[in-house]
Amino acid sequence: MAHDLATVTGALKEHIEGEVLLRKAPLALDEDLFAAGFDSMSLSRVLVFVEERFGLLIPDQEVVLDEVSTVDKLARFVHDRLGSR
């Protein structure tokens, strides 16, 4: 099943705001996740979410922090991997 970038972005944004950062204020797509309180445990939780929601397993060694530092970058990172399988 193909997932467009907007779907991936929306799902990640909603999950990160509501389940990871527990934040009521909207998270800007280009806001630095780590400055907003994201940490390595947060990233692990998001990777589990990606596997459950999209059926995509992303090994930890493939994750480069600079490539997942914002919702936009994270969504593109996931979307690119969804398209390459």
Contacts in CASP RR format, 6 or more apart in sequence:
PFRMAT RR
TARGET T0000
AUTHOR 0000-0000-0000
METHOD contacts of the structure
MODEL  1
MAHDLATVTGALKEHIEGEVLLRKAPLALDEDLFAAGFDSMSLSRVLVFV
EERFGLLIPDQEVVLDEVSTVDKLARFVHDRLGSR
2 82 0 8 1.000
2 83 0 8 1.000
3 54 0 8 1.000
3 79 0 8 1.000
3 82 0 8 1.000
4 79 0 8 1.000
5 75 0 8 1.000
5 76 0 8 1.000
5 79 0 8 1.000
8 54 0 8 1.000
8 75 0 8 1.000
8 78 0 8 1.000
8 79 0 8 1.000
8 82 0 8 1.000
9 29 0 8 1.000
9 71 0 8 1.000
9 72 0 8 1.000
9 75 0 8 1.000
10 75 0 8 1.000
11 53 0 8 1.000
11 54 0 8 1.000
12 46 0 8 1.000
12 49 0 8 1.000
12 50 0 8 1.000
12 71 0 8 1.000
12 74 0 8 1.000
12 75 0 8 1.000
12 78 0 8 1.000
13 27 0 8 1.000
13 29 0 8 1.000
13 71 0 8 1.000
13 75 0 8 1.000
15 46 0 8 1.000
15 49 0 8 1.000
15 53 0 8 1.000
16 27 0 8 1.000
16 33 0 8 1.000
16 38 0 8 1.000
16 42 0 8 1.000
16 46 0 8 1.000
16 71 0 8 1.000
17 23 0 8 1.000
17 26 0 8 1.000
17 27 0 8 1.000
19 45 0 8 1.000
19 49 0 8 1.000
20 38 0 8 1.000
20 42 0 8 1.000
20 45 0 8 1.000
20 46 0 8 1.000
21 27 0 8 1.000
21 36 0 8 1.000
21 37 0 8 1.000
21 38 0 8 1.000
21 42 0 8 1.000
23 36 0 8 1.000
27 33 0 8 1.000
27 36 0 8 1.000
27 71 0 8 1.000
28 71 0 8 1.000
29 70 0 8 1.000
29 71 0 8 1.000
29 72 0 8 1.000
29 75 0 8 1.000
30 70 0 8 1.000
30 71 0 8 1.000
30 72 0 8 1.000
31 70 0 8 1.000
31 71 0 8 1.000
32 69 0 8 1.000
32 70 0 8 1.000
33 42 0 8 1.000
33 68 0 8 1.000
33 69 0 8 1.000
33 70 0 8 1.000
33 71 0 8 1.000
33 74 0 8 1.000
34 65 0 8 1.000
34 69 0 8 1.000
43 63 0 8 1.000
43 68 0 8 1.000
46 74 0 8 1.000
47 58 0 8 1.000
47 60 0 8 1.000
47 63 0 8 1.000
50 56 0 8 1.000
50 58 0 8 1.000
50 78 0 8 1.000
51 57 0 8 1.000
51 58 0 8 1.000
54 78 0 8 1.000
54 82 0 8 1.000
56 78 0 8 1.000
56 81 0 8 1.000
56 82 0 8 1.000
56 85 0 8 1.000
58 78 0 8 1.000
58 81 0 8 1.000
63 77 0 8 1.000
66 73 0 8 1.000
67 73 0 8 1.000
67 74 0 8 1.000
67 77 0 8 1.000
68 74 0 8 1.000
68 77 0 8 1.000
END
